[in-house]
Amino acid sequence: MYATNVRNLKRNPSAALRHAELEPVLILKGNEPNAMLFNLKTSLGDINEQLKPALAASLFKDRVLSLGAAAKNQRFKPVRIYRSLNPVGYRFSGG
């Protein structure tokens, strides 16, 4: 999932639209998720599949679930959650 902030969206809306053709775009206000941008040609089933890693990442980031539990909840490997968090600058701490 591609993530951008409001400033970058205003500066280059075409980039967000290009990304939305491939996957949902998460729009951040400050460092918090604020909105999603979807391409209208994308089926709801595809959008659902693309949002699962983001949902799991959010549950992990907000400390609702552990990384393993969030991955198990969405039925995929923890590395998929990591890939969802990496573009928005989330840093994993060791230990």
N, CA, C and O atoms as a CHARMM CRD file, in Angstrom:
* protein
*
  380
    1    1 MET  N      0.83800  -1.17400   0.00000 PROA 1      0.00000
    2    1 MET  CA     0.00000   0.00000   0.00000 PROA 1      0.00000
    3    1 MET  C      0.88100   1.23300   0.00000 PROA 1      0.00000
    4    1 MET  O      1.84700   1.32200   0.75700 PROA 1      0.00000
    5    2 TYR  N      0.54600   2.16500  -0.83900 PROA 2      0.00000
    6    2 TYR  CA     1.27000   3.42800  -0.94400 PROA 2      0.00000
    7    2 TYR  C      0.69100   4.40400   0.08000 PROA 2      0.00000
    8    2 TYR  O     -0.52300   4.44400   0.28200 PROA 2      0.00000
    9    3 ALA  N      1.54200   5.17600   0.71500 PROA 3      0.00000
   10    3 ALA  CA     1.09900   6.18000   1.67600 PROA 3      0.00000
   11    3 ALA  C      1.70500   7.52800   1.30100 PROA 3      0.00000
   12    3 ALA  O      2.85300   7.61200   0.86700 PROA 3      0.00000
   13    4 THR  N      0.92100   8.56200   1.47700 PROA 4      0.00000
   14    4 THR  CA     1.40400   9.91400   1.23400 PROA 4      0.00000
   15    4 THR  C      0.74500  10.83900   2.24800 PROA 4      0.00000
   16    4 THR  O     -0.27200  10.49300   2.84900 PROA 4      0.00000
   17    5 ASN  N      1.32800  12.00800   2.43200 PROA 5      0.00000
   18    5 ASN  CA     0.70600  12.96700   3.34900 PROA 5      0.00000
   19    5 ASN  C     -0.01600  14.04600   2.54400 PROA 5      0.00000
   20    5 ASN  O      0.11200  14.11100   1.32100 PROA 5      0.00000
   21    6 VAL  N     -0.76300  14.87600   3.22900 PROA 6      0.00000
   22    6 VAL  CA    -1.57900  15.89400   2.56800 PROA 6      0.00000
   23    6 VAL  C     -0.70500  16.86300   1.76600 PROA 6      0.00000
   24    6 VAL  O     -1.07000  17.26700   0.66200 PROA 6      0.00000
   25    7 ARG  N      0.43700  17.22700   2.32200 PROA 7      0.00000
   26    7 ARG  CA     1.33000  18.16600   1.62800 PROA 7      0.00000
   27    7 ARG  C      1.77200  17.59100   0.27400 PROA 7      0.00000
   28    7 ARG  O      1.71200  18.27500  -0.74800 PROA 7      0.00000
   29    8 ASN  N      2.21700  16.32900   0.27900 PROA 8      0.00000
   30    8 ASN  CA     2.64800  15.71000  -0.98000 PROA 8      0.00000
   31    8 ASN  C      1.47400  15.49900  -1.93000 PROA 8      0.00000
   32    8 ASN  O      1.63400  15.59300  -3.14700 PROA 8      0.00000
   33    9 LEU  N      0.30300  15.21800  -1.38400 PROA 9      0.00000
   34    9 LEU  CA    -0.88700  15.05200  -2.22200 PROA 9      0.00000
   35    9 LEU  C     -1.21900  16.36100  -2.93900 PROA 9      0.00000
   36    9 LEU  O     -1.55300  16.35200  -4.12400 PROA 9      0.00000
   37   10 LYS  N     -1.13000  17.48200  -2.22700 PROA 10     0.00000
   38   10 LYS  CA    -1.38400  18.78100  -2.84500 PROA 10     0.00000
   39   10 LYS  C     -0.32100  19.11300  -3.88900 PROA 10     0.00000
   40   10 LYS  O     -0.61800  19.67400  -4.94400 PROA 10     0.00000
   41   11 ARG  N      0.91400  18.75800  -3.57400 PROA 11     0.00000
   42   11 ARG  CA     2.04200  19.06000  -4.45800 PROA 11     0.00000
   43   11 ARG  C      1.99800  18.23100  -5.75000 PROA 11     0.00000
   44   11 ARG  O      2.31600  18.73200  -6.82900 PROA 11     0.00000
   45   12 ASN  N      1.59900  16.95700  -5.62500 PROA 12     0.00000
   46   12 ASN  CA     1.63300  16.07300  -6.78500 PROA 12     0.00000
   47   12 ASN  C      0.46300  15.07900  -6.74100 PROA 12     0.00000
   48   12 ASN  O      0.67300  13.89600  -6.47200 PROA 12     0.00000
   49   13 PRO  N     -0.74900  15.54000  -6.99700 PROA 13     0.00000
   50   13 PRO  CA    -1.89900  14.63000  -6.94500 PROA 13     0.00000
   51   13 PRO  C     -1.83100  13.53400  -8.00700 PROA 13     0.00000
   52   13 PRO  O     -2.38200  12.45200  -7.80800 PROA 13     0.00000
   53   14 SER  N     -1.16400  13.79700  -9.12800 PROA 14     0.00000
   54   14 SER  CA    -1.06200  12.78600 -10.18500 PROA 14     0.00000
   55   14 SER  C     -0.32000  11.54200  -9.71000 PROA 14     0.00000
   56   14 SER  O     -0.65100  10.43100 -10.12300 PROA 14     0.00000
   57   15 ALA  N      0.67900  11.71500  -8.84700 PROA 15     0.00000
   58   15 ALA  CA     1.42200  10.55400  -8.33000 PROA 15     0.00000
   59   15 ALA  C      0.48400   9.66500  -7.51500 PROA 15     0.00000
   60   15 ALA  O      0.51800   8.44100  -7.65000 PROA 15     0.00000
   61   16 ALA  N     -0.34000  10.26300  -6.68100 PROA 16     0.00000
   62   16 ALA  CA    -1.28100   9.48200  -5.87800 PROA 16     0.00000
   63   16 ALA  C     -2.28900   8.76200  -6.77200 PROA 16     0.00000
   64   16 ALA  O     -2.64100   7.61200  -6.51000 PROA 16     0.00000
   65   17 LEU  N     -2.74700   9.42700  -7.81500 PROA 17     0.00000
   66   17 LEU  CA    -3.69000   8.79500  -8.73700 PROA 17     0.00000
   67   17 LEU  C     -3.05100   7.62900  -9.49000 PROA 17     0.00000
   68   17 LEU  O     -3.69800   6.60800  -9.72000 PROA 17     0.00000
   69   18 ARG  N     -1.78300   7.78000  -9.87200 PROA 18     0.00000
   70   18 ARG  CA    -1.07600   6.67900 -10.54400 PROA 18     0.00000
   71   18 ARG  C     -0.94500   5.48200  -9.60900 PROA 18     0.00000
   72   18 ARG  O     -1.16100   4.34100 -10.01800 PROA 18     0.00000
   73   19 HSD  N     -0.59000   5.74500  -8.35400 PROA 19     0.00000
   74   19 HSD  CA    -0.47600   4.65700  -7.37600 PROA 19     0.00000
   75   19 HSD  C     -1.83000   4.00800  -7.11900 PROA 19     0.00000
   76   19 HSD  O     -1.91300   2.79500  -6.92500 PROA 19     0.00000
   77   20 ALA  N     -2.89200   4.81100  -7.11600 PROA 20     0.00000
   78   20 ALA  CA    -4.23700   4.27800  -6.85000 PROA 20     0.00000
   79   20 ALA  C     -4.69600   3.32700  -7.95000 PROA 20     0.00000
   80   20 ALA  O     -5.58500   2.50700  -7.72100 PROA 20     0.00000
   81   21 GLU  N     -4.10900   3.42300  -9.13000 PROA 21     0.00000
   82   21 GLU  CA    -4.44600   2.47700 -10.19200 PROA 21     0.00000
   83   21 GLU  C     -3.95400   1.07400  -9.85500 PROA 21     0.00000
   84   21 GLU  O     -4.48900   0.08800 -10.36200 PROA 21     0.00000
   85   22 LEU  N     -2.93100   0.97900  -8.99600 PROA 22     0.00000
   86   22 LEU  CA    -2.33400  -0.30800  -8.63700 PROA 22     0.00000
   87   22 LEU  C     -2.79700  -0.82200  -7.28000 PROA 22     0.00000
   88   22 LEU  O     -2.96100  -2.02700  -7.08900 PROA 22     0.00000
   89   23 GLU  N     -3.00600   0.09200  -6.34200 PROA 23     0.00000
   90   23 GLU  CA    -3.34700  -0.29100  -4.97100 PROA 23     0.00000
   91   23 GLU  C     -3.94400   0.91500  -4.25100 PROA 23     0.00000
   92   23 GLU  O     -3.76500   2.04700  -4.69900 PROA 23     0.00000
   93   24 PRO  N     -4.65100   0.68800  -3.14200 PROA 24     0.00000
   94   24 PRO  CA    -5.19800   1.82000  -2.38300 PROA 24     0.00000
   95   24 PRO  C     -4.07400   2.73700  -1.88700 PROA 24     0.00000
   96   24 PRO  O     -2.96400   2.28000  -1.61200 PROA 24     0.00000
   97   25 VAL  N     -4.37100   4.01500  -1.77900 PROA 25     0.00000
   98   25 VAL  CA    -3.41400   5.00300  -1.29900 PROA 25     0.00000
   99   25 VAL  C     -3.89600   5.50300   0.06100 PROA 25     0.00000
  100   25 VAL  O     -5.02300   5.98000   0.19300 PROA 25     0.00000
  101   26 LEU  N     -3.04800   5.38800   1.05100 PROA 26     0.00000
  102   26 LEU  CA    -3.34300   5.87700   2.39100 PROA 26     0.00000
  103   26 LEU  C     -2.87300   7.32100   2.47200 PROA 26     0.00000
  104   26 LEU  O     -1.71900   7.61800   2.16500 PROA 26     0.00000
  105   27 ILE  N     -3.75500   8.21400   2.88200 PROA 27     0.00000
  106   27 ILE  CA    -3.42000   9.62600   3.00300 PROA 27     0.00000
  107   27 ILE  C     -3.30900   9.95800   4.48500 PROA 27     0.00000
  108   27 ILE  O     -4.24000   9.74600   5.26200 PROA 27     0.00000
  109   28 LEU  N     -2.14700  10.48300   4.85300 PROA 28     0.00000
  110   28 LEU  CA    -1.86600  10.81000   6.24900 PROA 28     0.00000
  111   28 LEU  C     -2.02900  12.30200   6.47900 PROA 28     0.00000
  112   28 LEU  O     -1.66800  13.11800   5.63000 PROA 28     0.00000
  113   29 LYS  N     -2.57200  12.64600   7.62600 PROA 29     0.00000
  114   29 LYS  CA    -2.63700  14.04100   8.07500 PROA 29     0.00000
  115   29 LYS  C     -1.78400  14.08500   9.32900 PROA 29     0.00000
  116   29 LYS  O     -2.14700  13.51000  10.35500 PROA 29     0.00000
  117   30 GLY  N     -0.65600  14.76400   9.24500 PROA 30     0.00000
  118   30 GLY  CA     0.34900  14.62000  10.29700 PROA 30     0.00000
  119   30 GLY  C      0.94800  13.23800  10.11300 PROA 30     0.00000
  120   30 GLY  O      1.39100  12.90300   9.01400 PROA 30     0.00000
  121   31 ASN  N      0.97100  12.44800  11.13500 PROA 31     0.00000
  122   31 ASN  CA     1.43600  11.06600  11.02600 PROA 31     0.00000
  123   31 ASN  C      0.30500  10.07000  11.22000 PROA 31     0.00000
  124   31 ASN  O      0.55200   8.88100  11.41800 PROA 31     0.00000
  125   32 GLU  N     -0.92200  10.54300  11.16600 PROA 32     0.00000
  126   32 GLU  CA    -2.07200   9.68400  11.39700 PROA 32     0.00000
  127   32 GLU  C     -2.83800   9.41800  10.10800 PROA 32     0.00000
  128   32 GLU  O     -3.02900  10.33800   9.31200 PROA 32     0.00000
  129   33 PRO  N     -3.28500   8.17900   9.88100 PROA 33     0.00000
  130   33 PRO  CA    -4.12000   7.89000   8.71600 PROA 33     0.00000
  131   33 PRO  C     -5.38500   8.74200   8.74400 PROA 33     0.00000
  132   33 PRO  O     -6.03900   8.86400   9.78000 PROA 33     0.00000
  133   34 ASN  N     -5.72300   9.33000   7.59700 PROA 34     0.00000
  134   34 ASN  CA    -6.88200  10.20600   7.54300 PROA 34     0.00000
  135   34 ASN  C     -7.88300   9.79700   6.47600 PROA 34     0.00000
  136   34 ASN  O     -9.08900   9.95200   6.66700 PROA 34     0.00000
  137   35 ALA  N     -7.39300   9.27100   5.34500 PROA 35     0.00000
  138   35 ALA  CA    -8.29000   8.91900   4.24200 PROA 35     0.00000
  139   35 ALA  C     -7.63700   7.86800   3.36100 PROA 35     0.00000
  140   35 ALA  O     -6.43700   7.60600   3.44800 PROA 35     0.00000
  141   36 MET  N     -8.46800   7.27000   2.50400 PROA 36     0.00000
  142   36 MET  CA    -7.98900   6.29200   1.53000 PROA 36     0.00000
  143   36 MET  C     -8.43900   6.74100   0.14800 PROA 36     0.00000
  144   36 MET  O     -9.53000   7.28600  -0.02100 PROA 36     0.00000
  145   37 LEU  N     -7.58700   6.50400  -0.82900 PROA 37     0.00000
  146   37 LEU  CA    -7.89900   6.81600  -2.21500 PROA 37     0.00000
  147   37 LEU  C     -7.92400   5.50900  -2.98800 PROA 37     0.00000
  148   37 LEU  O     -6.95500   4.75000  -2.96200 PROA 37     0.00000
  149   38 PHE  N     -9.03800   5.24000  -3.68100 PROA 38     0.00000
  150   38 PHE  CA    -9.21200   4.01200  -4.45000 PROA 38     0.00000
  151   38 PHE  C     -9.48600   4.35600  -5.90700 PROA 38     0.00000
  152   38 PHE  O    -10.10800   5.37500  -6.20600 PROA 38     0.00000
  153   39 ASN  N     -9.02500   3.51500  -6.79700 PROA 39     0.00000
  154   39 ASN  CA    -9.37000   3.63500  -8.20700 PROA 39     0.00000
  155   39 ASN  C    -10.75100   3.00700  -8.39300 PROA 39     0.00000
  156   39 ASN  O    -10.99900   1.90300  -7.91000 PROA 39     0.00000
  157   40 LEU  N    -11.62800   3.68800  -9.07200 PROA 40     0.00000
  158   40 LEU  CA   -12.99900   3.20200  -9.22800 PROA 40     0.00000
  159   40 LEU  C    -13.10300   1.96400 -10.11400 PROA 40     0.00000
  160   40 LEU  O    -14.14000   1.30100 -10.12200 PROA 40     0.00000
  161   41 LYS  N    -12.05800   1.64500 -10.85200 PROA 41     0.00000
  162   41 LYS  CA   -12.06700   0.44600 -11.68300 PROA 41     0.00000
  163   41 LYS  C    -11.68400  -0.79900 -10.89400 PROA 41     0.00000
  164   41 LYS  O    -11.81000  -1.91400 -11.40100 PROA 41     0.00000
  165   42 THR  N    -11.22700  -0.62600  -9.68300 PROA 42     0.00000
  166   42 THR  CA   -10.80900  -1.75000  -8.84000 PROA 42     0.00000
  167   42 THR  C    -12.03700  -2.38100  -8.18700 PROA 42     0.00000
  168   42 THR  O    -12.90800  -1.67400  -7.68100 PROA 42     0.00000
  169   43 SER  N    -12.10200  -3.69900  -8.20000 PROA 43     0.00000
  170   43 SER  CA   -13.25000  -4.38000  -7.58500 PROA 43     0.00000
  171   43 SER  C    -13.16200  -4.30100  -6.06800 PROA 43     0.00000
  172   43 SER  O    -12.07400  -4.15800  -5.50900 PROA 43     0.00000
  173   44 LEU  N    -14.29900  -4.39500  -5.41200 PROA 44     0.00000
  174   44 LEU  CA   -14.31500  -4.35900  -3.95000 PROA 44     0.00000
  175   44 LEU  C    -13.56100  -5.54000  -3.35600 PROA 44     0.00000
  176   44 LEU  O    -12.95400  -5.41000  -2.29300 PROA 44     0.00000
  177   45 GLY  N    -13.58900  -6.68600  -4.02100 PROA 45     0.00000
  178   45 GLY  CA   -12.83900  -7.84700  -3.55300 PROA 45     0.00000
  179   45 GLY  C    -11.34900  -7.58900  -3.56800 PROA 45     0.00000
  180   45 GLY  O    -10.64000  -7.97200  -2.63700 PROA 45     0.00000
  181   46 ASP  N    -10.86300  -6.93900  -4.62200 PROA 46     0.00000
  182   46 ASP  CA    -9.44000  -6.59600  -4.70200 PROA 46     0.00000
  183   46 ASP  C     -9.06100  -5.58700  -3.62500 PROA 46     0.00000
  184   46 ASP  O     -8.01000  -5.70800  -2.99700 PROA 46     0.00000
  185   47 ILE  N     -9.91000  -4.60300  -3.41500 PROA 47     0.00000
  186   47 ILE  CA    -9.64400  -3.59300  -2.38800 PROA 47     0.00000
  187   47 ILE  C     -9.58100  -4.25500  -1.01300 PROA 47     0.00000
  188   47 ILE  O     -8.70700  -3.93500  -0.20800 PROA 47     0.00000
  189   48 ASN  N    -10.49500  -5.16700  -0.74700 PROA 48     0.00000
  190   48 ASN  CA   -10.50700  -5.88400   0.52600 PROA 48     0.00000
  191   48 ASN  C     -9.18000  -6.61500   0.74700 PROA 48     0.00000
  192   48 ASN  O     -8.60900  -6.54600   1.83500 PROA 48     0.00000
  193   49 GLU  N     -8.69100  -7.31200  -0.27600 PROA 49     0.00000
  194   49 GLU  CA    -7.42700  -8.04500  -0.16600 PROA 49     0.00000
  195   49 GLU  C     -6.24700  -7.10100   0.04200 PROA 49     0.00000
  196   49 GLU  O     -5.31200  -7.43200   0.77200 PROA 49     0.00000
  197   50 GLN  N     -6.28100  -5.94200  -0.58600 PROA 50     0.00000
  198   50 GLN  CA    -5.19600  -4.98600  -0.47000 PROA 50     0.00000
  199   50 GLN  C     -5.19900  -4.28300   0.88500 PROA 50     0.00000
  200   50 GLN  O     -4.15500  -3.82800   1.35200 PROA 50     0.00000
  201   51 LEU  N     -6.36500  -4.19400   1.51300 PROA 51     0.00000
  202   51 LEU  CA    -6.45400  -3.50700   2.80300 PROA 51     0.00000
  203   51 LEU  C     -6.09000  -4.39900   3.98600 PROA 51     0.00000
  204   51 LEU  O     -5.78000  -3.89200   5.06400 PROA 51     0.00000
  205   52 LYS  N     -6.12400  -5.71300   3.80400 PROA 52     0.00000
  206   52 LYS  CA    -5.82800  -6.61100   4.92000 PROA 52     0.00000
  207   52 LYS  C     -4.47100  -6.34900   5.56400 PROA 52     0.00000
  208   52 LYS  O     -4.39700  -6.29900   6.79200 PROA 52     0.00000
  209   53 PRO  N     -3.38800  -6.17900   4.79300 PROA 53     0.00000
  210   53 PRO  CA    -2.10800  -5.88200   5.44100 PROA 53     0.00000
  211   53 PRO  C     -2.12700  -4.56100   6.20100 PROA 53     0.00000
  212   53 PRO  O     -1.50800  -4.44100   7.25800 PROA 53     0.00000
  213   54 ALA  N     -2.83700  -3.57000   5.66400 PROA 54     0.00000
  214   54 ALA  CA    -2.91700  -2.27400   6.34000 PROA 54     0.00000
  215   54 ALA  C     -3.67300  -2.38500   7.66100 PROA 54     0.00000
  216   54 ALA  O     -3.28600  -1.77600   8.65700 PROA 54     0.00000
  217   55 LEU  N     -4.74200  -3.15900   7.66200 PROA 55     0.00000
  218   55 LEU  CA    -5.49800  -3.36800   8.89800 PROA 55     0.00000
  219   55 LEU  C     -4.63700  -4.07300   9.94100 PROA 55     0.00000
  220   55 LEU  O     -4.60000  -3.66800  11.10300 PROA 55     0.00000
  221   56 ALA  N     -3.95300  -5.11600   9.52500 PROA 56     0.00000
  222   56 ALA  CA    -3.07300  -5.84600  10.45200 PROA 56     0.00000
  223   56 ALA  C     -1.96400  -4.93300  10.96100 PROA 56     0.00000
  224   56 ALA  O     -1.62900  -4.96100  12.14500 PROA 56     0.00000
  225   57 ALA  N     -1.39200  -4.12400  10.07100 PROA 57     0.00000
  226   57 ALA  CA    -0.33200  -3.20200  10.47500 PROA 57     0.00000
  227   57 ALA  C     -0.84200  -2.19100  11.49000 PROA 57     0.00000
  228   57 ALA  O     -0.15400  -1.85900  12.45500 PROA 57     0.00000
  229   58 SER  N     -2.05300  -1.70800  11.26100 PROA 58     0.00000
  230   58 SER  CA    -2.63900  -0.74900  12.19300 PROA 58     0.00000
  231   58 SER  C     -2.88400  -1.37600  13.56900 PROA 58     0.00000
  232   58 SER  O     -2.61800  -0.75100  14.59500 PROA 58     0.00000
  233   59 LEU  N     -3.38600  -2.59900  13.58300 PROA 59     0.00000
  234   59 LEU  CA    -3.61000  -3.28700  14.85900 PROA 59     0.00000
  235   59 LEU  C     -2.29700  -3.50300  15.60800 PROA 59     0.00000
  236   59 LEU  O     -2.25100  -3.39100  16.83300 PROA 59     0.00000
  237   60 PHE  N     -1.23700  -3.81200  14.87400 PROA 60     0.00000
  238   60 PHE  CA     0.07600  -3.98600  15.49300 PROA 60     0.00000
  239   60 PHE  C      0.64000  -2.65300  15.96800 PROA 60     0.00000
  240   60 PHE  O      1.10700  -2.54600  17.10200 PROA 60     0.00000
  241   61 LYS  N      0.60200  -1.63700  15.10900 PROA 61     0.00000
  242   61 LYS  CA     1.16800  -0.32900  15.43200 PROA 61     0.00000
  243   61 LYS  C      0.49200   0.29000  16.64400 PROA 61     0.00000
  244   61 LYS  O      1.14500   0.93100  17.46800 PROA 61     0.00000
  245   62 ASP  N     -0.81400   0.09900  16.75000 PROA 62     0.00000
  246   62 ASP  CA    -1.56200   0.65700  17.88400 PROA 62     0.00000
  247   62 ASP  C     -1.49100  -0.22800  19.12500 PROA 62     0.00000
  248   62 ASP  O     -2.14500   0.04400  20.13200 PROA 62     0.00000
  249   63 ARG  N     -0.68900  -1.29200  19.04200 PROA 63     0.00000
  250   63 ARG  CA    -0.45000  -2.21400  20.14700 PROA 63     0.00000
  251   63 ARG  C     -1.70800  -2.93800  20.61500 PROA 63     0.00000
  252   63 ARG  O     -1.83300  -3.31200  21.78100 PROA 63     0.00000
  253   64 VAL  N     -2.63800  -3.12500  19.67600 PROA 64     0.00000
  254   64 VAL  CA    -3.83100  -3.90700  19.97200 PROA 64     0.00000
  255   64 VAL  C     -3.48900  -5.38800  19.90300 PROA 64     0.00000
  256   64 VAL  O     -3.96100  -6.18400  20.71500 PROA 64     0.00000
  257   65 LEU  N     -2.65600  -5.75200  18.91600 PROA 65     0.00000
  258   65 LEU  CA    -2.22300  -7.13400  18.73800 PROA 65     0.00000
  259   65 LEU  C     -0.71500  -7.18400  18.53800 PROA 65     0.00000
  260   65 LEU  O     -0.10800  -6.21900  18.07400 PROA 65     0.00000
  261   66 SER  N     -0.11900  -8.31200  18.89000 PROA 66     0.00000
  262   66 SER  CA     1.29500  -8.51200  18.58600 PROA 66     0.00000
  263   66 SER  C      1.44600  -8.69400  17.07700 PROA 66     0.00000
  264   66 SER  O      0.46000  -8.90200  16.37000 PROA 66     0.00000
  265   67 LEU  N      2.67600  -8.61400  16.59200 PROA 67     0.00000
  266   67 LEU  CA     2.92300  -8.79600  15.16700 PROA 67     0.00000
  267   67 LEU  C      2.41700 -10.16200  14.69400 PROA 67     0.00000
  268   67 LEU  O      1.74800 -10.26200  13.66500 PROA 67     0.00000
  269   68 GLY  N      2.74000 -11.20100  15.44900 PROA 68     0.00000
  270   68 GLY  CA     2.29700 -12.54900  15.08500 PROA 68     0.00000
  271   68 GLY  C      0.79100 -12.69400  15.10700 PROA 68     0.00000
  272   68 GLY  O      0.21000 -13.31400  14.21700 PROA 68     0.00000
  273   69 ALA  N      0.14700 -12.11800  16.13500 PROA 69     0.00000
  274   69 ALA  CA    -1.31400 -12.21300  16.24400 PROA 69     0.00000
  275   69 ALA  C     -2.00200 -11.42900  15.13700 PROA 69     0.00000
  276   69 ALA  O     -3.01500 -11.87500  14.59600 PROA 69     0.00000
  277   70 ALA  N     -1.46200 -10.26800  14.79700 PROA 70     0.00000
  278   70 ALA  CA    -2.05300  -9.47000  13.71700 PROA 70     0.00000
  279   70 ALA  C     -1.94300 -10.21100  12.38600 PROA 70     0.00000
  280   70 ALA  O     -2.88000 -10.21200  11.58800 PROA 70     0.00000
  281   71 ALA  N     -0.79600 -10.83800  12.15500 PROA 71     0.00000
  282   71 ALA  CA    -0.61300 -11.60800  10.92100 PROA 71     0.00000
  283   71 ALA  C     -1.54400 -12.81200  10.89200 PROA 71     0.00000
  284   71 ALA  O     -2.16400 -13.10100   9.86800 PROA 71     0.00000
  285   72 LYS  N     -1.64000 -13.51000  12.01600 PROA 72     0.00000
  286   72 LYS  CA    -2.51800 -14.68500  12.08000 PROA 72     0.00000
  287   72 LYS  C     -3.97600 -14.27900  11.87100 PROA 72     0.00000
  288   72 LYS  O     -4.73500 -14.98500  11.20700 PROA 72     0.00000
  289   73 ASN  N     -4.35800 -13.13900  12.44100 PROA 73     0.00000
  290   73 ASN  CA    -5.71800 -12.63200  12.31000 PROA 73     0.00000
  291   73 ASN  C     -6.09600 -12.41100  10.84600 PROA 73     0.00000
  292   73 ASN  O     -7.24100 -12.63800  10.45600 PROA 73     0.00000
  293   74 GLN  N     -5.14500 -11.97400  10.04900 PROA 74     0.00000
  294   74 GLN  CA    -5.40700 -11.71000   8.63100 PROA 74     0.00000
  295   74 GLN  C     -4.93700 -12.84200   7.72500 PROA 74     0.00000
  296   74 GLN  O     -5.04100 -12.74900   6.50200 PROA 74     0.00000
  297   75 ARG  N     -4.41600 -13.91700   8.33300 PROA 75     0.00000
  298   75 ARG  CA    -3.99700 -15.13300   7.61600 PROA 75     0.00000
  299   75 ARG  C     -2.86800 -14.90800   6.61400 PROA 75     0.00000
  300   75 ARG  O     -2.94200 -15.34300   5.46500 PROA 75     0.00000
  301   76 PHE  N     -1.81600 -14.21700   7.07400 PROA 76     0.00000
  302   76 PHE  CA    -0.61800 -14.11500   6.25800 PROA 76     0.00000
  303   76 PHE  C      0.61300 -13.94100   7.12800 PROA 76     0.00000
  304   76 PHE  O      0.49900 -13.82700   8.34900 PROA 76     0.00000
  305   77 LYS  N      1.78800 -13.92000   6.51700 PROA 77     0.00000
  306   77 LYS  CA     3.05600 -13.87900   7.23700 PROA 77     0.00000
  307   77 LYS  C      3.33400 -12.47800   7.77600 PROA 77     0.00000
  308   77 LYS  O      2.93700 -11.48800   7.16200 PROA 77     0.00000
  309   78 PRO  N      4.02500 -12.38900   8.93700 PROA 78     0.00000
  310   78 PRO  CA     4.35200 -11.07700   9.52400 PROA 78     0.00000
  311   78 PRO  C      5.10700 -10.14100   8.58800 PROA 78     0.00000
  312   78 PRO  O      4.97800  -8.92300   8.71100 PROA 78     0.00000
  313   79 VAL  N      5.89100 -10.67900   7.65300 PROA 79     0.00000
  314   79 VAL  CA     6.65000  -9.81300   6.75000 PROA 79     0.00000
  315   79 VAL  C      5.72400  -8.93300   5.92000 PROA 79     0.00000
  316   79 VAL  O      6.12300  -7.84400   5.50800 PROA 79     0.00000
  317   80 ARG  N      4.51700  -9.37300   5.66900 PROA 80     0.00000
  318   80 ARG  CA     3.55900  -8.57100   4.90800 PROA 80     0.00000
  319   80 ARG  C      3.13300  -7.33600   5.70300 PROA 80     0.00000
  320   80 ARG  O      2.87900  -6.27900   5.12600 PROA 80     0.00000
  321   81 ILE  N      3.05800  -7.47100   7.01700 PROA 81     0.00000
  322   81 ILE  CA     2.74300  -6.31800   7.86800 PROA 81     0.00000
  323   81 ILE  C      3.91000  -5.33700   7.83300 PROA 81     0.00000
  324   81 ILE  O      3.71700  -4.12500   7.72900 PROA 81     0.00000
  325   82 TYR  N      5.12100  -5.88000   7.92000 PROA 82     0.00000
  326   82 TYR  CA     6.30900  -5.02900   7.87000 PROA 82     0.00000
  327   82 TYR  C      6.32500  -4.20400   6.58700 PROA 82     0.00000
  328   82 TYR  O      6.63200  -3.01200   6.62200 PROA 82     0.00000
  329   83 ARG  N      6.00300  -4.81800   5.47000 PROA 83     0.00000
  330   83 ARG  CA     5.98500  -4.10200   4.18600 PROA 83     0.00000
  331   83 ARG  C      4.93500  -3.00100   4.18700 PROA 83     0.00000
  332   83 ARG  O      5.11700  -1.97600   3.53000 PROA 83     0.00000
  333   84 SER  N      3.83800  -3.19600   4.91300 PROA 84     0.00000
  334   84 SER  CA     2.80800  -2.16000   4.99600 PROA 84     0.00000
  335   84 SER  C      3.24700  -0.99700   5.86300 PROA 84     0.00000
  336   84 SER  O      2.86600   0.14600   5.61100 PROA 84     0.00000
  337   85 LEU  N      4.04900  -1.27600   6.88600 PROA 85     0.00000
  338   85 LEU  CA     4.49800  -0.22000   7.79000 PROA 85     0.00000
  339   85 LEU  C      5.70100   0.53000   7.25300 PROA 85     0.00000
  340   85 LEU  O      5.85400   1.71900   7.53100 PROA 85     0.00000
  341   86 ASN  N      6.54600  -0.12300   6.50300 PROA 86     0.00000
  342   86 ASN  CA     7.78300   0.48000   6.04300 PROA 86     0.00000
  343   86 ASN  C      7.57600   1.75500   5.22800 PROA 86     0.00000
  344   86 ASN  O      8.30000   2.72100   5.47100 PROA 86     0.00000
  345   87 PRO  N      6.63900   1.82900   4.27700 PROA 87     0.00000
  346   87 PRO  CA     6.47100   3.04900   3.49200 PROA 87     0.00000
  347   87 PRO  C      6.03200   4.25500   4.31100 PROA 87     0.00000
  348   87 PRO  O      6.26100   5.38700   3.88700 PROA 87     0.00000
  349   88 VAL  N      5.41500   4.05400   5.45700 PROA 88     0.00000
  350   88 VAL  CA     4.96700   5.18700   6.26800 PROA 88     0.00000
  351   88 VAL  C      5.97200   5.52900   7.35600 PROA 88     0.00000
  352   88 VAL  O      5.68600   6.33500   8.24100 PROA 88     0.00000
  353   89 GLY  N      7.16400   4.91000   7.28900 PROA 89     0.00000
  354   89 GLY  CA     8.24500   5.28800   8.17800 PROA 89     0.00000
  355   89 GLY  C      8.21800   4.66400   9.55100 PROA 89     0.00000
  356   89 GLY  O      8.88400   5.16600  10.45700 PROA 89     0.00000
  357   90 TYR  N      7.48100   3.59700   9.74200 PROA 90     0.00000
  358   90 TYR  CA     7.45100   2.95000  11.05300 PROA 90     0.00000
  359   90 TYR  C      8.78000   2.25800  11.28500 PROA 90     0.00000
  360   90 TYR  O      9.28800   1.57500  10.39500 PROA 90     0.00000
  361   91 ARG  N      9.34400   2.42500  12.45800 PROA 91     0.00000
  362   91 ARG  CA    10.62500   1.79800  12.78700 PROA 91     0.00000
  363   91 ARG  C     10.39600   0.73400  13.84900 PROA 91     0.00000
  364   91 ARG  O      9.81000   0.98500  14.90200 PROA 91     0.00000
  365   92 PHE  N     10.88100  -0.46900  13.53400 PROA 92     0.00000
  366   92 PHE  CA    10.81000  -1.56200  14.50300 PROA 92     0.00000
  367   92 PHE  C     11.97500  -1.41200  15.46100 PROA 92     0.00000
  368   92 PHE  O     13.09500  -1.12100  15.04100 PROA 92     0.00000
  369   93 SER  N     11.71800  -1.61000  16.75000 PROA 93     0.00000
  370   93 SER  CA    12.80800  -1.54500  17.72400 PROA 93     0.00000
  371   93 SER  C     13.18800  -2.95800  18.12000 PROA 93     0.00000
  372   93 SER  O     12.33200  -3.83800  18.21500 PROA 93     0.00000
  373   94 GLY  N     14.45300  -3.16800  18.34600 PROA 94     0.00000
  374   94 GLY  CA    14.92900  -4.49500  18.74300 PROA 94     0.00000
  375   94 GLY  C     14.63300  -4.76100  20.19900 PROA 94     0.00000
  376   94 GLY  O     14.47300  -3.83800  20.99900 PROA 94     0.00000
  377   95 GLY  N     14.56100  -6.05700  20.53700 PROA 95     0.00000
  378   95 GLY  CA    14.39600  -6.45100  21.93000 PROA 95     0.00000
  379   95 GLY  C     13.01100  -6.48100  22.32900 PROA 95     0.00000
  380   95 GLY  O     12.70700  -6.79600  23.48000 PROA 95     0.00000
